[in-house]
């Protein structure tokens, strides 16, 4: 029993040494990867909301060509696995841009991993955000919009002052899910070598062979991020629903 206790204590000490911030620990690497994951998720989420807002209004109020193009976009992106899309957009699109530049006599460009990650995941987020926001806009009471139009409010002002504020409370639950998806999808960028949390965890585990320790630590960091995000979105939803009748399920 004494030997078992000593072995357990030694294992715990070794685990904490591996996770400490200063060398030989890899804790700083994991936190740097977590920060990169958060940066990409924030950028992709913001870009996705921008694309989704335009896409939702385009699907609802655009012409036939616009609606058809948006339908193709949302269908393709939601049908193809995110990993395949990341590989296509990261490699194929970058190569196409460089080939075009070379054809016009310009030099190749080197796209940063952070910008490429945000752009790739933003396109994916945009397709899902389009449908989330479209449903939220359709849930806005028609009487509110008709009243604004009767007062002569132009479309841009109507969207900014009436439609967007009223649809926010309906959209937040879906947007919260998209944010959590964005935080987890950053792990897919490890396949293109970007140093987000999963990539840093793989490098640490590969160098030390302590796979269980590092992947458990990464899982805990993702869990903390998810719990914190859930708390924040819950507060935002309560704030957005102020003055509205409470729903009892």
N, C-alpha and C positions, 0 to 999 in steps of 0.2 A: 504493500500500500504506500509506503514511504517513497519507494522508487517511482511508482506511478505518479504520485503528487509532484515529485521533483521534475519528471519528464514534462508533466502538464505545465508547470510553472516556467520551465525553460522554453516550451513552445509558445506560451503567451508572451514571454519577454521577447522572443524572436519576432513574433508577429508585430508587436508594437515598435520594435526597431525598424522593421521593414516599412512601416507606415508613417514613421516620423518625418518631419518636414526637411530636416537636414540630412545630408549623406551620412551613412549609406542608405538612409530611408528614401522611399519614393513618394512620400505624401505630397510634396510640392509638385511633382509631375502630375499626380492625379488631380490636384486642385487646378493646375493650369489647364488640363484637359477639360475639367468641368466648366471653367470660365469660357473656354473656346466653344464648348457645346451651348452654353447659355447665349453667347454672342450670336452664333449661327441661328439658334432657335428664335431669338428676338428679331433678327434681321429677316429671316424667312417668314416668320409670323406676320410682321408688319407688311412685307411685300405681298404676302398672300392675301391679307385683308384688303390692300389696295387693289389688287387684281380682282379679288372676289366682289368688291363693291362695284367696280366697273362692269364686271361680268353679270352680276345680279340685275343691275339696271338695264344692261344691254339685252338680257334674256327677257325681261319684262316689258321694256318699252322700245327696244331697238327694232330695226326693220328685219325683213325675212333673212337677208344675207347675214346680218350680224347675229341673229339668233341661231342660224344654222352653223356658223363658224364656232360660236360659243358652245353649242351642243357637241360638236366634234371634239373640241378641246376638253371639255369636262368628261366626256365619255372615254376618250383615249387615256387621259391621265388617270382616271379612277379605275380603268380596266387593267392597265399595265402595272406590274409590281414596282414599288418605289425603287428597289435596287436596280432593276433594269433601266428605269428612267434616269437614275443617277449616272449610270455608266454611259448611256446614250448622250445625255446632255453635257456631261463633264468632258468626255473624250471626243464624241462625234461633232458636237457643236463647236467646241474649241478648235478642233482641226479644220472644220469648215470655215470658221472666221479667219484663221491663219492662211488657209489656201486662198481665200478671197483677197486678203491683203497682199499676198505674194503675187497674185495675178495682176494687181494694179500697181506693182512695183514698190510696195511698202514692206517693212521688215515684220517678222513674226512678233507677236506680243505674248508676254507671259502673264497669264491671269492668276491672281493670288488665290490660294486655297480658300481663304475666308470669303472672298467675293464670289467665287465659283460655288461654294457650299450654300451661301445665302440665295444665290440666283436659282440653283437647281431645286432646293427645297421650297423656295418661294413659289416657283411654278407649280409644284405639286400641291402646296397649300392653297394656292389660288383656285384650283379646280374644286376642291372641297368647300372652300369658303364661299364660292359662287352659289352653291346650292344651299348652304346654311343661311346666307344673307337673303337669297331669293325667297326662301320660306318665311324668314322673319319679316321681310317687307310685305309679303302677301298677308301676314297676320295683322298688319296695321289696320285699324278700323277704317273702312272706306269713307265713312262720314267725315272723318277728320281731314282726309285728303280733298274730298269734294268741297268742304267748307273753305279750305285754303284756296282752291281754284276759283271758287265763287267770289272770293275777295280780290281776285286778280293777281295772286302771287305767282311769279314766274317759276318755271320748272326747277331751275337751280336753287332758288331760295326755298321753294317748297321741300325739296329733298333735304336741304341743310337744316331748316327750321322745324319741319314736321316729320317727314318720313324717317330720317336717320335717328333722331332722338327717340321716337316712339318704337322703332323696331329693335333698339338696342337691348332692351330687357328680354325680348324673345330670342335674340341672337346669342347672348352671352353663354348659355349652357353649351351650345354647339361650338362656339369659339373656344371655350375652355377645353373641350375635348381636342380641338385642333391644336391648341397650344401643347397639350400633353403629347400628342402625336408628333409634333415638331421636335420636342425635346428628345424623344426616343429615336426619331428618324435620323438625328445627327449621328447616331452610332453607325449608320450605313455608310457614312463618309469615310470610315476606316478603310474601306475597300480601295479608295483612291489615295490612301496614305496621309490623310489630313489628321493633325494631332489633336483630335477631340478626346473625350473621356475614355471611350472604348479603345481607341488606338493606344493611348498612354497606358491603359491597364494591360493591354496585350504585351506591350514592350516591357513593362515592369515584371509581369508574370513570366515572360520568356527569359528574362535575364536572371531571375532569382529562382525559377521553378516553383514559386509559391502561388500556384494558380488559384487555389481556394481562397487564400487570404485576399488577394487583390481583386478578384471578381466579386467576392462578397462585399468588399469595401466599395467597389463601383456601384453595386446594386443598392447599397445603403445611401450613397450620394444621389442616385437617381430617385430613390424613394423620398429622401428629404426634399428634393426639388419638386417632386409631384405633390407632396403634402403642403408645402409652402405655396405652390401655385393654386392648389384647390382652395386654400384659405383666402388668398387674394381675390380669386374670381368670385368666391361666395360673397365677399364684402362688396365687390363691384356690382354683383347682381342685386343685392339688397339695396344698394344706393340707387340703381337704375329703376327699381320697382317702387321707390318711395311715392306715395300718393296713389298707387294702384291697389285695387282690392286684392287681398291675400287669397291664394289658392290653397284649398285644403284637400289633400289626397286621401 
